[in-house]
Amino acid sequence: MSGSHYLIMKNLFIVANWKSNKTGAETNHWFQEISNLNVQVSNKQIIVCPSFAGLEIAHGLIKEKQLPIKLGAQDISAFDEGSHTGEVNGKQIVEFGSYVIIGHSERRQSLGESQELLDKKVGMANKYKLSIIYCVQDENMPIPAGVSVIAYEPISAIGTDNPDSPENANEVARKIKQNFSNVKYILYGGSVNGENVSSFTSQSDIDGVLVGGKSLNPQDFAAIISNA
């Protein structure tokens, strides 16, 4: 199989992580704009992860506009439904989304999420059949069983406009796939934009991107989708 044919046929994940951004009105505007842009998404799985507050709104807009977009949550409770004030559990998430991000470096750093806690979250996501996007910062971090999609996000590249080199990111992806037989897909995250996305998605062991800041503007995100 030639390299060019492989690149055409490779299915890519393009994931938007909005983090703690966007009101209901801003969410509505984003989806209106993205639908007007008519982006071609063949061989690409587009996943948008709004805040918990935006999941239901986004779900309704995707259905109304018949957009080829899936939804994910940015986190999941380690607890099931019950007396856990402030937590959002898997049963609540699966009503609107089919993906969940677990282990993002910002939560590991700012909220001190431990490996034990992350293992519990993975268990809850699997219980409710949510597809997990599990974040690691290098090839040496533990990856729980039951995870098939990994996002490699080096700390130095997140929100810094200083991305990892595509070659190094690909080498990390190769090592992760080699060391963890359950992992099928590796995404790269960290200062991804419309200009550099193809340099990552063209790598042999990188299967998509996790996009932060550049996913907030629909034109920027559309450029990433088109150029990937």
Buried (B, 14 or more C-beta within 10 A) or exposed (E): EEEEEEBEEBEBBBBBBBBEBBEEEBBBEBBEBBBEEEBEBEEBBBBBBBBBEBBBBBBBBBEEEEBEBBBBBBBBBBBBEEEEEEBBBBEBBBEBBBBBBBBBBBBBEEEEBEEEBBBBBBBBBBBBEBBBBBBBBEBEBEBBEBBBBBBBBBEEBBEEEEBBEBEEBBBBBBBBBEEBEEBEBBBBBBBBBBEBBBBBBBBEBBBBBBBBBBBBEBEBBBBBBBBB
